[in-house]
Amino acid sequence: MIQPDHRLLYLLTLLAYGILYAPQPILPALASEFNSSSNQAALLTTAVMLPLAIAPLSYGFLLEKISAKAGLTYSCVTMALCHVAFANITDINQAVAIRAIEGMTLPVMLTSIMTLLTRTTPGDKLQTTLSIYIALTIVGGLGGRTLSMLLTEYADWRTTFIILAVASLLLIKPLQKLPNYKPPHRDPIHPKEVFSCIKHRRNRYLFPFIMLQFFTMVAILNFIPFRIMQAFNTESYWPILLVYSFYIVAIGTALATINMRQRVSDLQFKGGLFWLAITALGLWSFSIDSLLMYCLGFMLVSGAIFANHSICSTEVNQNETKYTGLANGTYLTFYYTGGALGSILPGLWIQLWSWQTTLYIMIIGCVLSSAILCLYHKSKAT
């Protein structure tokens, strides 16, 4: 049974991830309209990911001292204003600037949501709560992408951002009914606690692990629209929408981790290695220019990475029970650092070398992630 307050937090999750990813599949359209290159258009993702990588740590520190409700209200107001502005841009630089403001605002929303969910969930229900949360991040991201693609195909891409602005405003009033949850720990927190959280003897392996995972996910999400249009010589968004639709499989794998944790001992290690192998197979599938193989690759990569995301976020919160705000802020910092790098570096690799070479580099990243998991497994045994 979902708690009433959790329903609103889950709704905010859908909105936040719809906002975050709505521009991603229409980057080719934005590049064309503003006479920009694919790498310039990709900066729309980098601009929002980079602040997301930097801000959550400091926001997590702040959320150990104050209520998150005001932060959520502020986020919705700012997002509404940003999307009205985005719907009226006249060049790519304006778009990048607005996305940077969103990137500084989204961490307030995301860190607040994760912190409130973990603070109000009993320990034995934490995997279920976070698996539902992660499943909804997938639904929200897919919803935002689908909305922007359909409106770009049949109407005007600017309409997408007006709709998102209205949705942000509509959630402000329900937010005021959210109780002012107080952090359980009220002692002054020294800045060294931030570094202590990063250096946690177990989480210090999980943070770079999730960074590499999200690097791969964002790389595929960001550059597959350009690759599809180039490989299949099309300007239609339907092939992109078809491939992106397989993103929905990630919901199943994220929710499946609930039962997997109950049945599989040491799920982070055994499950992590399994999903890394699936990720590598999915990346290889993208090396074959077939729409069927692209769909297969997208299904495997997104499903595997979000399964690891679900498992990893639970492990981090179970390892760090004292400062949950800092733990979640640190997790999001590493998560979106990977996203920021994944939104720009693969584009440079494609330009310097090729699409196939870029895929092989990311497969090597899977091997490196496996080594990190082995170190984590060893740390749990000691």
Secondary structure, 3 states (H helix, E strand, C coil): CCCHHHHHHHHHHHHHHHHHHCCHHHHHHHHHHCCCCHHHHHHHHHHHHHHHHHHHHHHHHHHCCCCCHHHHHHHHHHHHHHHHHHCCCCCHHHHHHHHHHHHHHHHHHHHHHHHHHHHCCCHHHHHHHHHHHHHHHHHHHHHHHHHHHHHHHHCCHHHHHHHHHHHHHHCHHHHCCCCCCCCCCCCCCCCHHHHHHHCCCCHHHHHHHHHHHHHHHHHHHHHHHHHHHHHCCCCCCHHHHHHHHHHHHHHHHHHHHHHHHHHCCCHHHHHHHHHHHHHHHHHHHCCCCCHHHHHHHHHHHHHHHHHHHHHHHHHHHHHCCCCHHHHHHHHHHHHHHHHHHHCCHHHHHHHHCCHHHHHHHHHHHHHHHHHHHHHHHHHHHC
